[in-house]
């Protein structure tokens, strides 16, 4: 076989004073790296806190240039079906077919603003991998142009095409130790603040600063990260097989 498979698990914990260190969810993931450079990412995410709970299943395919080709999402909120959708990018337009109890059957087609950084899929591991597809210099800031099936911070709305522009800043290289091991990492930060990275916008309210550490290699695996503000949450790689 000419492909490589990477599998892992992330734990979500709270950093709120009244919940410090308590588990608030998890994420399992699998990357298939094909010999021709194409990548398929699969992720299952569960968020227990805050209510309502979120369960998300994602399959995300990218071409040899790490541009999105298609994305499938199935969403359950508070243990009730919220919606399912399929997005496709043909190099010019983004088409979406979706269904949910509150939106019925929906077909959309929008002309994409180019260049596009990628699809924002909401699994934490996908956030890290998107950053890994770019070359970075210390202190560099970029404006990322993404299309998502939900502009909500937790992705907890019925699947519909949404454009979001968010900033990212490269802080530097660091060695990080987590339950899954010790890794040489790139430290980056997502910022939804136009005073830091002009042009950000499209989220459902300003997103708190979000620090991310990813492996400093071609795989760009999410190792650890955290979000401040009202979220006060931490993510950590606890299992890895590659």
N, C-alpha and C positions, 0 to 999 in steps of 0.2 A: 504494500500500500504506500502511496506517495503523500499521504496526509499525516499531520501531527494532531494529537488531541491533548488539550489542557483542561483539567477539571479542578474545581475548588469550591470553597465555602467561605462566606463572610458572615460574621456575627454583628448585629446591630445592638449597641448599648446606649443607655441614656447618660447624659452629663448634667441633667437637671438636679439641683441640690436635693430635692425630695426623692429622687430616683437614681442617684449616682451609682453607676455600675450595673444597673438592672438591665436584663435583656429586653429589647423592644422589637426583635425580629431577626430574620436571617435571609441569606441569599445563596443559592447554589448556582453554579455556572459551568458551562462547557464551551470551549472554543475548538473549532475544527479549522486548522490551517492547511489549505490544499496546496499541492505542488505548484500550481500556476499562480499562487499569490492570493487567491480568493479566500475569504474568511466567513465562517458562519458562527454566530454567537447565540447560545441558548441560555436563558436565565429564568429561574423561578424565585420570586421575591415574596416575603410575607412581612408585613408591618403590623405589630400588635398595638402600638401606642404612638400617637393618641388615637382615640376612637374617631371615626369608624375604622376598623381594620381594613387593610389592603392586601389582596393577593393578586400577583401579576405573573403571567407567563409570556415570555418573549422569544421569538426566533428572528434574528436579524442577519441578513446576508449582505456582504460587501464584495466588490469586484477586486481585481488585482491591484488597483490604484487606491484601495480602501475607500472608494466612494460607495454610498448605499445603493443597493439594487431593490431589495424588498424587506418588509418588516411585518410580522404578524404579532398581534397583541390580544390577549384574553384577560379581562379584568373582573375581579370580584371585590365588592366593597361591602363591609359589614356582613359577610357571608351571603350576600345576594348578588346575582349576576348584574354587572354594570354595562358590559358591552364587549364587542370583539371587532377587530378591524385589520385590514391589510393595506399597507402603503407600498407603492411602487414608483421608482424613479428611473426615467428612461434617458437621462442626460439633459433634459429640458423641462419636462413637466412632472409633477407629482400627482399621482392618482390615488384615491383612497376609497375603498368600499368598506362600510362599517354597519353595524347593527347594535342597537341597545334599546331597552324598554322605554327610555325617555326621549330617544331620537328617532326611533323606528329604523327603517332601511334608508341608508344615506350613501350617495355617490358624489364624490368631489374630484375636481381636477383643477390644479393651480399651476401657473408657470413659475418655476423656481427662480429665485434670485441667485445668481451665480457670482463668484464661486461659492459652493456649499461645503461646509465643514463635514456634515454628516447628519444622520438621523439621531435625535435625542430620544433614547428609548426608556429612560428612568432607572433601570438597574444600575447599581453603583459601579459594577465592574465595567459597564459600557462607558461610563463617564471617563474612567481612567484610560481605557483603550483609545477613545477618541483623541485624547491629548497625546498619546504615544505615536500617533500617525504623523505628527509634525516635528520638524527640526526646531530646537529651542536654544537660545543663548541666555545666559544668566541675566535676570532683570528684564527680559523681553516681555512685552504685553501684546496680546492679540485680541481681536474681536472675532468671535466664532459665530458663524451663521448656520443655524440648525433648524430643522423641521421636526416637529414632535407630534405624537398622537394626542397629547394633552399638555397645556401650558401650566397646569396645576403643579405645585412644588412636589407633590407625591404622585403625580400622574393619575389622580383619582377622579377623572371625569371621562364621560363616554368618548371613544376614539374619534377624533376629528383633526384635520390638518391645522397645525398652528406653527407659525414662524417665531423663533426666539433668537435674539442676538445677545450673547453673554460674553463678558471678558474673561481672559485667562492670563495669569502672570506666572512666569517661571522663576522660582526662588533659588534653586540650586540643587546640588547632589548631596545626599545624606545616606548613611547606613541606618537601616531600620530593622529592629527585631520584634517579631510578632509570634504568636503560637505556631504558625506554619513554618517559621525559620527566620534566618537573617538574610537581608537582601540589600544590594546596592540600588538606591532609588533616585528618581527625580522627584523633587517637591515642587508642586504647582498649586495655584489657588484660582478657583473660579470666583469672579467678582461681578456682581450685578449693580455696578455703580458707574454712572457716566462720567463722574469726576475723575475716576481712575482710568477707565477705558471708555472713551467716547463712543456713543452709538448703541449702548446696551439697551435692551427693552424687549417686551413681548411676554414676559412671565406674568402670572396672575399675582401681582404684588412683588416688591423687591425681594430677591432671594438673598439670605444672609451669606456672608463670605464662607467659602467651602474649600478647605485645604485637602489636597490629594497627594499621596505618595504612590508612585508606580515603579515597577521594576525598570531599571536602566538597561533595557535590552529590546529586541524586536517584538517581544510578546506583550509588553506594556501591561502587566498584570497589576491590578489594584492591590496594594499591600495594607495601607491604612489611610484613614481620612476622618475629617470631622467638620461639622457645620455648627456655627455659633448662632447668635440671635435667638429667636423664639424656639428654634429646633433643639439646640443643645444636644446633639447626638454624635456618636462615634462609631466608625466602621473599622473592622479588623479582619485580616485574612487568618483563618484558623486551620484550613486544610488546603493543600495544593498537591496535585499530581501532574507531572509533565515529563 
